[in-house]
Amino acid sequence: MNIEKIYIGGWYQRTTLQLSEIYDFVREGTSELALDKKRLVKLHNDLNMKEIEYGVDGLEYLMITTQDGIQVKIFEDGLIVLSDTDVNEFSLFKDIDTLADYYENRLSPAISYLFSLGAPVPKELANIETIYPYFIVLNKATKANIQALLSRTDKEKYFEFSNKDYDVVRGDKYYFINHKTTDFQRIERYVEEQIFIREFKGQLHRYLNLHRIIWEKIDAVKENAKVKGKDIVAFTSKIDGYKKTVNLIDSRINQMNTYIKTREKIAKNDEKLAESLDLIGYRYETLINTVSYMQQIWAMTKSYLNSADQLFRNLESQVTEKSVKSLTIVTSMGVGASLIDLFTESAPTFSKFGILYFFILAFVGYGANKLMKAISENRRYEISDIEYDKNIK
């Protein structure tokens, strides 16, 4: 048995415009954007590139080969596939770590910095590293060989299937692919689609979890029947932060339909994927349905968030109204003091007593203002909202 190649990869929404920007960067180490030139040069040198190729295979792609023999294929839709042929059974896991290290510490920082301007990635999605699954291509492997490798990795077999070109045994994080023909491109196309589908599904799952987290955070803000006036501004700021995150993610989800439909169309017209479409073909339709479901979920989340925002805006208006009334009282006290001076014969003159009298009035006015403000801030305002039963099945 020989280990011929290992693959890892990832996917995030990109377009052919961004692929052109990556191409300019890897060729020259520059960018037309307002980025630090010295940092661009360092990131370019860190990639340790030997060869660069630009081509089309259903989608436009950029191929980079490093001095160490690592190949990086970047597609216009954002799919990135890394592979290495300098691998053997005894150093397998070290070789996987080397490939993952290049992705995490060289390639990913370069691309992240290159696209660091423009619409931000929500902080809940930033710094999420999901390098696995790892695809290990074998040659002339027996079932016993594959089982031995599986026992060193995932322990448990999830599924296996075979066609005339290759056999696949999948664990949780590892795919073992036994190569049976000389047409290696069929395996590579299968690996590319599996990485895309798994990453696509993974992103949707993260969006679903974020919906749950944000919904619960909104509930936490609204969980008390009454809220102190001084806390309303803080709650409103939190709601504003959630709205920014929700809007960013909503835009990402709406983009995803285009990517999955394009991939589906290309895959169904690709002869190299004909043998594996029976296994992966149905997943395109399932993922399209999942995107539609997520769009509805986030529409509900936006509506719920908007209702919470309006609720706290109304409370904020109530606080402002109470504050104005408090200031009116303080002002009235000042007017009263002036009237006392006007209509009494004992109005203080410019003397020690007069100065003391002035400071007493100032202190009374200041104290009254602070008292009214404290009352306003600690006044509890009722949160009137519809209650939902979360236990409905």
C-alpha positions, 0 to 999 in steps of 0.5 A, spaced: 500 500 500 502 507 498 499 513 500 499 517 494 496 524 496 493 528 502 488 533 501 485 539 506 480 545 504 475 550 506 470 555 502 468 562 503 464 566 499 468 569 493 467 571 486 471 572 480 473 579 481 476 577 488 480 571 484 483 576 480 485 580 486 488 574 489 492 573 482 495 580 482 497 579 489 501 572 488 504 574 482 507 581 484 505 581 492 501 588 491 494 590 491 490 596 488 487 597 495 490 601 501 493 596 504 500 596 508 505 594 502 511 592 507 506 587 510 503 585 503 511 583 501 512 579 507 505 575 506 507 574 499 514 571 501 511 567 506 507 563 501 514 560 498 511 560 491 514 556 486 509 556 480 503 560 479 497 557 474 491 560 472 486 556 468 478 554 467 475 547 469 468 549 470 470 555 474 476 559 473 481 557 478 488 559 480 493 554 482 499 555 486 505 550 487 510 552 493 517 550 494 516 544 498 511 541 493 504 543 496 499 545 491 493 550 492 487 551 488 483 557 489 476 557 485 472 563 483 467 561 488 471 561 494 473 554 494 480 552 496 483 545 496 490 544 498 494 537 497 501 534 498 504 528 494 510 528 499 507 523 504 508 516 506 504 511 511 510 513 517 509 520 517 502 521 515 500 525 521 506 529 521 505 531 513 497 532 515 500 537 520 505 540 515 499 541 510 494 544 515 500 549 518 501 552 511 493 553 510 493 556 517 499 560 518 501 562 511 495 562 506 489 564 510 493 570 513 495 572 506 487 572 504 484 575 510 489 581 510 487 582 502 480 582 503 480 586 510 477 592 507 469 592 506 464 589 509 466 586 516 465 578 517 461 578 524 465 577 530 461 570 531 464 567 525 471 570 525 477 566 527 473 559 526 478 554 523 475 548 520 480 545 516 478 538 516 476 533 513 482 530 511 482 526 505 487 521 504 488 517 497 491 510 497 494 506 492 493 498 492 490 498 499 486 492 502 480 493 507 485 491 512 490 496 510 484 502 510 481 499 517 488 499 520 489 507 518 482 508 520 483 505 527 489 510 528 484 516 526 477 516 527 476 509 530 469 509 527 467 508 520 461 512 518 460 509 511 463 506 505 462 506 498 465 503 491 465 505 484 469 503 478 475 508 479 475 508 487 473 506 494 471 510 499 471 509 507 469 515 511 470 516 518 468 523 522 474 527 520 478 522 515 476 520 508 480 514 505 480 513 498 483 507 495 485 509 487 483 503 482 485 507 476 490 511 472 485 517 472 486 521 478 482 527 476 476 523 478 478 523 485 480 530 485 473 532 483 470 528 488 474 531 493 473 538 491 465 537 491 466 534 498 470 539 501 465 544 498 459 541 500 461 539 507 464 547 508 457 549 505 453 545 510 458 547 516 456 554 515 449 553 514 449 550 521 453 555 524 448 560 522 443 556 525 447 556 532 448 563 531 440 564 530 439 561 537 444 564 540 442 571 538 434 569 539 436 567 547 440 574 547 434 578 545 430 574 550 435 575 556 435 583 555 427 582 555 426 577 560 424 582 566 418 585 566 421 591 568 427 595 567 431 601 570 431 607 566 439 607 566 439 600 563 435 602 557 441 605 553 445 599 555 440 594 552 438 599 546 446 599 544 446 591 545 440 591 540 444 595 535 450 590 535 445 584 534 442 588 528 449 589 525 450 582 526 444 579 523 444 584 517 451 581 515 449 574 516 442 575 512 446 578 506 451 572 507 445 567 507 442 570 501 448 569 497 449 562 498 443 560 493 447 562 487 453 558 489 450 552 491 446 552 484 452 554 480 456 548 483 450 543 482 449 545 475 457 544 473 457 537 477 451 534 473 455 536 467 462 534 469 463 527 466 469 526 471 463 526 477 458 521 473 460 515 478 459 519 484 453 523 483 449 518 485 452 519 492 453 526 492 447 529 487 442 529 492 445 533 497 445 539 492 437 539 493 438 538 500 442 544 501 438 548 497 432 547 501 436 548 507 438 555 505 431 557 504 429 554 511 435 559 513 432 565 510 426 564 513 429 563 520 433 569 519 427 573 517 423 571 523 430 573 527 430 580 524 422 581 525 423 579 533 430 584 533 426 589 530 420 589 535 425 589 541 428 595 538 422 599 537 420 596 544 426 599 547 426 606 543 419 607 546 422 606 553 427 611 551 422 616 549 419 615 556 425 616 560 427 622 556 420 625 557 420 624 565 427 627 565 424 633 562 419 633 567 424 633 572 428 639 569 421 643 569 421 642 577 428 644 578 427 650 574 420 652 578 424 651 584 429 656 581 423 661 579 420 660 586 427 662 589 427 669 585 420 670 587 422 670 594 427 675 593 423 680 589 417 680 594 420 679 601 424 685 604 429 680 607 432 679 600 439 678 602 444 683 600 451 682 597 454 680 603 457 674 607 450 672 608 448 673 601 453 669 598 451 663 603 444 664 601 446 663 593 450 657 595 445 654 599 440 655 593 445 652 588 446 646 592 438 645 593 438 646 585 443 641 584 441 636 589 434 636 586 436 635 579 441 629 582 435 626 586 430 627 580 435 624 575 436 618 580 429 617 581 428 617 573 434 612 572 432 607 577 424 608 575 422 601 573 419 601 566 414 595 564 416 591 558 410 589 554 411 584 549 407 578 547 409 571 550 411 565 546 411 558 548 418 555 547 415 548 548 411 548 542 413 541 538 
